[in-house]
């Protein structure tokens, strides 16, 4: 049973061809793209882009993907770490959690980030009492 006040606020999705990310790395280098050394660099790229979309980041922040780091092992579990301008923006709009899922298929990685509202306790109402007649 969902908590009172919980729910999905926004969903962001991003799909990328792994060869495209490899070409970007070959051209600019992993440091320029703020990509960690890992077997599949397209994974953090897709997660960061999906997260920025779920946060509905304004254009000035949409290119700040370097401010989102993905921590965790090759198979997960993963944790997002916001820094810089994205951290300040996320703090102002994030009223819950960002959860995400990743799928791999035929040289393509797709990430879905879901921004949820934090659950709260329902308001307490006074119990009905009988009034003597």
C-alpha positions, 0 to 999 in steps of 0.5 A, spaced: 500 500 500 503 506 498 504 511 503 500 518 503 502 523 499 507 518 495 507 518 487 511 519 481 512 526 479 516 525 472 519 520 468 526 521 464 528 516 459 534 516 454 537 511 449 544 511 446 548 506 441 554 504 445 558 505 439 556 512 439 559 513 446 565 509 444 566 514 438 565 520 443 570 517 447 575 516 442 574 523 439 574 527 446 577 522 451 573 519 457 576 525 462 572 530 457 566 527 458 566 525 465 566 518 464 569 513 469 573 507 467 568 502 466 567 496 461 561 499 459 561 507 459 555 508 455 551 506 462 553 512 466 552 516 460 544 514 459 543 514 466 545 521 467 541 523 461 535 520 463 536 523 470 537 530 467 530 529 464 526 526 470 529 533 474 526 537 468 533 541 468 533 547 465 537 548 458 543 551 462 543 545 466 542 540 461 549 540 459 552 539 466 552 531 466 559 532 469 555 534 475 552 527 476 556 521 478 554 514 478 557 510 483 557 502 484 559 495 481 558 493 474 552 490 475 549 495 481 547 496 485 548 504 483 547 510 487 547 517 483 551 523 486 549 530 484 555 535 485 555 543 483 549 546 479 545 540 478 546 538 486 543 545 488 538 545 482 536 537 485 535 540 492 530 545 490 526 540 486 527 533 489 522 532 494 523 524 494 527 519 490 530 518 483 530 511 482 532 508 475 532 502 471 537 500 465 536 495 459 541 492 454 539 490 448 543 489 441 548 495 442 544 499 445 543 502 452 536 505 455 535 508 462 529 510 465 529 515 471 523 516 475 522 522 480 518 520 486 515 524 491 517 522 498 511 519 502 508 522 508 504 520 514 497 522 513 494 528 517 491 525 524 483 527 524 480 527 531 476 521 533 468 522 532 465 523 539 458 522 541 455 528 544 450 527 549 442 529 548 
